[in-house]
């Protein structure tokens, strides 16, 4: 599965379960994490602080964990 397919799948699943779509920043984080980027590198690419990226990513991993029923982290 490629990154674009994974993001589409994740967005569809999230919408089905919560009625929310992934934000542009959440999509960016998923895409860059898939490519092995650090939060610092993602912050530089997206134009946000590293702390903001970490906060948004943490919320994203928790949300996906709730939706999927298993622990989701940057590493998996």
C-alpha positions, -999 to 999 in steps of 0.1 A, spaced: 0 0 0 13 34 -9 12 65 12 -16 81 -8 -38 50 -5 -30 47 32 -41 84 38 -73 79 18 -81 47 38 -73 64 71 -95 94 61 -124 72 51 -122 52 82 -119 82 104 -149 98 87 -170 67 90 -163 64 128 -162 101 138 -177 122 111 -144 141 108 -119 141 80 -82 144 84 -69 179 84 -43 190 59 -17 191 87 -27 156 98 -23 143 62 11 160 60 22 144 92 11 109 80 28 114 46 61 126 61 61 99 89 55 73 62 86 86 45 107 83 77 109 120 86 114 133 121 90 157 137 117 184 134 119 178 96 81 178 93 79 211 112 104 226 87 84 213 57 50 223 71 60 257 85 51 250 121 71 246 153 83 211 162 62 213 194 30 220 174 37 191 151 43 168 181 10 179 197 -10 174 165 7 141 159 0 129 194 -37 138 191 -37 120 157 -22 88 171 -47 88 200 -76 93 176 -64 65 153 -59 43 184 -95 49 195 -109 43 160 -88 11 153 -89 -3 188 -52 -8 190 -22 14 200 -10 35 171 23 54 173 47 71 150 67 39 148 39 16 137 
